[in-house]
């Protein structure tokens, strides 16, 4: 793979990730036949560990071919796009590509392929020795599935099988934030484990009145979700018919609060939010 000068366009944010402090330890563990990477959520392991392998190979001038599995196709595609962006490349046009069922973006220069577990299993059917592959990274191994467990078993057996002549040695890395690292390490012959913390991000709780205030949403009188609209009248008629027919035992809803009542209940909300709440049909909110 080509050398990315200066660490790529996102070098500063990459160096700020917790996983960066464990880079040397990770590369040492990845040089072993198998290893376990236990990085907490937000550590950056999913996007950075494959890149460390690419960068180390580029600096040493060594060929490398990495497969990184993801449990879902959307994960494989989005992670591939992010890693390519961090390298200043386009997916499929540089060192990074992906392959999911029915879709593939890779080329002759692809050295890092993100794929789903199912795609790798189909590759193993055609090539039981994974000839030409130097590293297999299995991400999110804590998501126990039949395919995932079968893949771990197959890779364990593959490591114990002599490689064909002139074939690069195979290295397997299992990654997760919540897996039982010691159990997997024992399963893979007490292979080395690398652990590092994650990074939490602040989460703000917003309610409907907050969203209305932030977006300055105005409920039009003719909107389907507005009181007095044709849609609201149909919903009210349908609910009344259900009660009359005995299919709905709920009591008739109370009259909706006025704008002044909303202002009393929600003193922190602005006038625009209270006005919108007074105009909204509660039965249309889910």
C-alpha positions as CSV (number, residue, x, y, z in Angstrom):
1,X,0.0,0.0,0.0
2,X,1.2,3.6,-0.6
3,X,2.5,5.7,2.3
4,X,0.1,8.3,3.5
5,X,2.1,11.4,4.2
6,X,1.6,13.0,7.6
7,X,-1.0,10.5,8.6
8,X,-3.7,11.7,6.1
9,X,-6.1,14.6,6.2
10,X,-7.6,13.5,9.6
11,X,-4.2,12.9,11.3
12,X,-4.9,15.2,14.3
13,X,-8.3,13.6,15.1
14,X,-6.7,10.1,14.7
15,X,-3.9,10.9,17.1
16,X,-6.5,12.1,19.7
17,X,-8.2,8.6,19.8
18,X,-7.4,6.4,22.8
19,X,-6.2,3.6,20.6
20,X,-3.3,5.7,19.4
21,X,-1.5,5.2,22.7
22,X,-1.5,1.5,22.2
23,X,-0.3,1.6,18.5
24,X,3.1,0.0,19.2
25,X,1.6,-2.7,21.5
26,X,-1.0,-3.5,18.8
27,X,1.5,-3.9,16.1
28,X,3.5,-6.3,18.2
29,X,0.5,-8.4,19.0
30,X,-0.7,-8.3,15.4
31,X,2.7,-9.9,14.4
32,X,1.7,-13.0,16.3
33,X,-0.5,-15.7,14.7
34,X,-3.5,-14.5,16.7
35,X,-4.4,-11.8,19.1
36,X,-7.3,-10.3,21.0
37,X,-8.1,-6.5,20.9
38,X,-10.3,-5.3,23.7
39,X,-11.0,-1.6,23.0
40,X,-14.0,0.1,24.7
41,X,-16.6,2.0,22.8
42,X,-15.2,5.2,21.3
43,X,-11.6,4.0,21.4
44,X,-11.2,4.0,17.6
45,X,-10.2,0.4,17.2
46,X,-12.5,-0.4,14.2
47,X,-11.0,2.3,12.0
48,X,-7.5,2.5,13.3
49,X,-6.2,-1.0,13.8
50,X,-6.5,-1.9,10.1
51,X,-4.8,1.4,9.2
52,X,-1.9,0.7,11.6
53,X,-1.3,-2.5,9.7
54,X,-1.4,-0.7,6.3
55,X,0.9,2.1,7.5
56,X,3.4,-0.4,9.0
57,X,3.5,-2.4,5.8
58,X,3.9,0.8,3.7
59,X,6.8,2.0,5.9
60,X,8.6,-1.3,5.7
61,X,7.8,-1.8,2.0
62,X,6.1,-5.2,2.7
63,X,3.1,-6.5,0.8
64,X,0.0,-6.9,2.9
65,X,-3.6,-8.1,2.3
66,X,-6.1,-7.4,5.1
67,X,-9.7,-8.6,5.4
68,X,-11.8,-6.9,8.1
69,X,-15.2,-8.4,8.8
70,X,-18.2,-6.5,10.1
71,X,-21.5,-8.1,11.2
72,X,-23.7,-6.0,8.9
73,X,-23.4,-4.7,5.4
74,X,-24.0,-1.1,6.4
75,X,-21.1,-1.3,8.9
76,X,-18.8,-2.7,6.3
77,X,-19.6,0.1,3.8
78,X,-19.6,3.0,6.3
79,X,-16.3,1.9,7.9
80,X,-14.7,1.5,4.5
81,X,-15.8,4.9,3.5
82,X,-14.5,6.4,6.7
83,X,-11.1,4.7,6.5
84,X,-10.7,5.7,2.9
85,X,-11.5,9.3,3.8
86,X,-8.9,9.3,6.6
87,X,-6.3,8.2,4.0
88,X,-7.4,10.8,1.5
89,X,-8.7,8.2,-0.9
90,X,-11.9,7.1,-2.5
91,X,-13.3,3.7,-1.7
92,X,-12.3,1.2,-4.4
93,X,-9.8,3.6,-6.0
94,X,-7.0,3.2,-3.5
95,X,-5.9,0.8,-0.8
96,X,-9.4,0.5,0.8
97,X,-12.4,-1.4,-0.6
98,X,-15.5,-3.3,0.6
99,X,-17.5,-6.3,-0.5
100,X,-21.0,-7.1,0.7
101,X,-23.7,-9.3,-0.8
102,X,-24.6,-7.9,-4.2
103,X,-22.1,-5.0,-4.1
104,X,-18.4,-4.6,-4.3
105,X,-16.0,-1.7,-4.6
106,X,-12.4,-2.9,-4.9
107,X,-9.6,-2.9,-7.4
108,X,-6.1,-4.2,-8.1
109,X,-4.6,-1.8,-5.5
110,X,-7.0,-2.8,-2.7
111,X,-5.0,-4.0,0.3
112,X,-7.7,-3.6,3.0
113,X,-11.1,-5.1,2.3
114,X,-14.1,-4.6,4.6
115,X,-16.7,-7.3,4.2
116,X,-19.5,-9.1,6.0
117,X,-19.0,-12.4,7.8
118,X,-21.0,-14.1,5.1
119,X,-18.8,-12.8,2.4
120,X,-15.6,-14.1,4.1
121,X,-17.2,-17.5,4.6
122,X,-18.0,-17.7,0.9
123,X,-14.4,-16.8,0.2
124,X,-13.3,-19.6,2.4
125,X,-15.4,-22.0,0.4
126,X,-13.5,-21.1,-2.8
127,X,-10.1,-20.7,-1.1
128,X,-9.9,-22.8,2.2
129,X,-6.3,-21.5,2.8
130,X,-7.0,-17.8,2.1
131,X,-4.0,-17.8,-0.1
132,X,-2.6,-14.3,-0.5
133,X,-4.3,-13.0,2.7
134,X,-2.0,-11.9,5.4
135,X,-4.4,-10.7,8.1
136,X,-8.0,-11.4,9.1
137,X,-9.6,-8.9,11.5
138,X,-12.9,-10.0,13.0
139,X,-14.7,-7.0,14.5
140,X,-17.6,-7.1,17.0
141,X,-17.0,-10.8,17.9
142,X,-19.3,-10.4,20.9
143,X,-22.3,-10.5,18.5
144,X,-22.8,-14.2,18.7
145,X,-24.3,-15.7,15.5
146,X,-24.1,-19.1,13.8
147,X,-22.0,-17.5,11.0
148,X,-19.7,-15.7,13.4
149,X,-19.1,-18.8,15.6
150,X,-18.4,-20.9,12.6
151,X,-15.9,-18.3,11.3
152,X,-14.0,-18.3,14.6
153,X,-13.8,-22.1,14.5
154,X,-12.7,-22.1,10.8
155,X,-10.0,-19.5,11.5
156,X,-8.7,-21.4,14.5
157,X,-8.4,-24.6,12.4
158,X,-6.8,-22.6,9.6
159,X,-4.1,-21.3,11.9
160,X,-3.2,-24.9,12.9
161,X,-3.0,-26.0,9.2
162,X,0.4,-25.7,7.5
163,X,0.4,-22.9,4.8
164,X,1.0,-23.8,1.2
165,X,4.6,-23.0,0.0
166,X,5.3,-19.3,-0.9
167,X,2.1,-18.2,0.9
168,X,2.3,-15.4,3.5
169,X,1.7,-16.3,7.1
170,X,-1.8,-15.7,8.3
171,X,-2.5,-13.5,11.3
172,X,-6.0,-13.4,13.0
173,X,-7.2,-10.6,15.2
174,X,-10.5,-10.7,17.1
175,X,-11.8,-7.3,18.2
176,X,-14.7,-6.2,20.4
177,X,-15.6,-3.8,23.2
178,X,-17.5,-6.3,25.4
179,X,-16.2,-9.8,24.7
180,X,-14.8,-12.3,27.2
181,X,-11.2,-11.7,26.2
182,X,-9.7,-14.4,28.4
183,X,-12.0,-17.0,27.1
184,X,-11.2,-16.3,23.5
185,X,-7.5,-16.0,24.3
186,X,-7.6,-19.5,25.7
187,X,-9.6,-20.8,22.7
188,X,-6.8,-19.4,20.4
189,X,-3.9,-21.0,22.4
190,X,-3.5,-18.2,25.0
191,X,-2.8,-15.6,22.4
192,X,-1.8,-12.1,23.5
193,X,-4.5,-9.5,24.5
194,X,-4.3,-5.8,24.0
195,X,-6.7,-3.6,26.1
196,X,-7.3,0.1,26.1
197,X,-10.0,2.5,27.3
198,X,-12.7,4.2,25.2
199,X,-14.0,7.7,25.1
200,X,-17.5,8.7,26.1
201,X,-19.3,11.6,24.5
202,X,-21.9,13.9,26.2
203,X,-25.5,13.1,25.5
204,X,-28.2,15.7,25.8
205,X,-31.8,14.7,26.4
206,X,-34.3,16.7,24.3
207,X,-38.1,16.4,24.5
208,X,-40.7,17.4,21.9
209,X,-41.0,21.0,23.2
210,X,-37.2,21.3,22.9
211,X,-37.2,20.1,19.3
212,X,-40.0,22.5,18.5
213,X,-38.1,25.4,20.0
214,X,-34.8,24.5,18.3
215,X,-36.4,24.0,14.9
216,X,-38.9,26.9,15.2
217,X,-41.5,24.5,13.7
218,X,-44.9,26.1,13.0
219,X,-47.9,23.8,12.7
220,X,-50.0,24.8,9.8
221,X,-53.7,24.6,10.3
222,X,-54.3,22.3,7.3
223,X,-51.4,19.9,8.2
224,X,-52.4,16.3,8.8
225,X,-51.0,16.5,12.3
226,X,-52.9,19.7,13.2
227,X,-56.0,19.9,15.3
228,X,-59.1,20.8,13.2
229,X,-57.6,19.3,10.0
230,X,-59.4,16.7,7.9
231,X,-57.0,14.0,8.9
232,X,-57.6,14.9,12.6
233,X,-61.3,14.7,12.1
234,X,-61.0,11.2,10.5
235,X,-58.8,10.0,13.4
236,X,-61.3,11.2,15.9
237,X,-64.2,9.6,14.0
238,X,-62.3,6.3,13.8
239,X,-61.6,6.3,17.5
240,X,-65.2,7.1,18.3
241,X,-66.4,4.2,16.1
242,X,-64.0,1.9,17.9
243,X,-65.4,2.9,21.3
244,X,-69.0,2.6,20.0
245,X,-68.3,-0.9,18.6
246,X,-66.7,-2.1,21.8
247,X,-63.3,-2.7,20.3
248,X,-61.7,0.1,22.3
249,X,-62.4,0.3,26.0
250,X,-60.4,3.6,26.5
251,X,-62.3,6.6,27.7
252,X,-62.6,9.5,25.3
253,X,-59.5,11.7,25.4
254,X,-59.7,15.0,27.4
255,X,-59.7,18.3,25.5
256,X,-56.2,19.2,24.4
257,X,-54.4,21.8,26.5
258,X,-54.5,25.4,25.4
259,X,-51.3,27.5,24.6
260,X,-51.6,29.1,28.0
261,X,-51.9,25.7,29.7
262,X,-48.8,24.5,27.9
263,X,-46.9,27.6,29.0
264,X,-47.9,26.9,32.6
265,X,-46.8,23.2,32.4
266,X,-43.6,24.0,30.5
267,X,-42.2,27.3,31.8
268,X,-38.9,26.6,30.2
269,X,-40.4,26.3,26.7
270,X,-40.7,29.3,24.5
271,X,-43.9,30.8,23.2
272,X,-43.5,29.3,19.7
273,X,-43.1,25.8,21.1
274,X,-46.2,26.1,23.3
275,X,-48.2,27.5,20.4
276,X,-47.1,24.5,18.3
277,X,-48.0,22.0,21.0
278,X,-51.5,23.6,21.4
279,X,-52.0,23.1,17.6
280,X,-50.8,19.6,17.4
281,X,-53.2,16.7,17.4
282,X,-52.0,14.4,20.3
283,X,-53.3,11.3,18.4
284,X,-50.9,12.0,15.5
285,X,-47.8,12.0,17.7
286,X,-46.0,8.7,18.1
